[in-house]
């Protein structure tokens, strides 16, 4: 109990040290998510079980010693067929078994598979926590931009109310401005709901209070611009499936040898006899000795054993199934890589388009600001370009902030796909090695100049 408490002590201290209003780094979030992940804890239990299984396979060569003792409650009467002993000790161990070597190799492969499964579970927990963290950071930045957008929309409504009252614009323009303001309010509600859900998800993953889930953008490392042609490294989950198949193959090999080759073991026994509470000497030609010892080698030669033959066939079937499952997992991973690579190409293009639209809207806003400040040279003759109104500036700012929100959304979708591809390519660990170390802060996408 104490050892288990000490295992979680760093995590508990770290969680308690996070103030409710302070920013939490991505590294802290990933660390706590991995510690609290159910999948990680199950993988740790499997790891402990595999370690114990390997020790069990090896310890058959270590002599096992047992001690027994017993005295009759009342004096024995008559011949019971057993030798009266105060206590006895026995020792036995395996000396030679062709199957046992394969069983040990199978346990070693199983331990490696459990270790890889643990690594895979930690990577999956880190991926989920990182994705939610980056999305929360993105949505909070979108919320700040949406707040500006709401101010511009309210200002546009106020301007349009004055123009409508003065008879300059029709009432439909006022209704359109009010509709735009209502849409910005709906967008804020939607973003607030996403923030609440993401904060709750991260709270469940890390067991931190919801109020403490405040992302720090500066702690998010740059995600590599990977594609499907990048160098591959076998993901831990795929490698674990392959090692598990190898383990079952070695078990099948050991079971098949069990019915073919003999095995040898050693045993020894010591017993101290007594006639204190019995009359055993009456039934033997010579009195029993007090100290008795015997040892010997036991050689077991299989001649006819249908049970172990059936077990060998069962083990072979298990090995075949595990091999097929490993091959299937490899194929599925290749298909996933191809799908993610295609998605990234599309998302990359969409992010570029969103960025260009944002830049165009920013330039258009500059042009409108300049026209409002210096005039646009509008004339009074028929067909001349009309002078811009303050309403045009607010509409341009609303459009520019919307393009900024769209650009942030596209950037997050691209980052999420890249993280998934990193994991499928087996390079998730390379990116996670940067998590937890402060990086140079990236300037947020500005909604307005």
Secondary structure, DSSP 8 states (H G I E B T S, - for coil): -HHHHHHHHHHHHHHHHS-TTS-B-HHHHHHHHHHH-HHHHHHHHHHHHHHHHHHHHHHTTS-EEEEEE---SS---S--SS--EEEEEEEEEEEEEHHHHHHHHHHHHHHHHHHHHHHHHHHHHHHHHHHHHHHHHHHHHHHHHHHHHHHHHHHHHHHHHHHHHTTSS-HHHHHHHHHHHHHHHHHHHHHHHHHHHHHHHHHHHH---GGG--B-GGG--------TTS-----HHHHHHHHHHHHHHHHHHHHHHHTTS-EEEEEEEEEEE--TT--GGGGSSS---SEEEEEEEEEE--S--HHHHHHHHHHHHHHHHHHHHHHHHHHHHHHHHHHHHHHHHHHHHHHHHHHHHHHHHHHHHHHHHHHHHH-----SSTT------HHHHHHHHHHHHHHHHHHHHHHHHHHHHHHHHHHHHT-HHHHHTTTTS---------S--
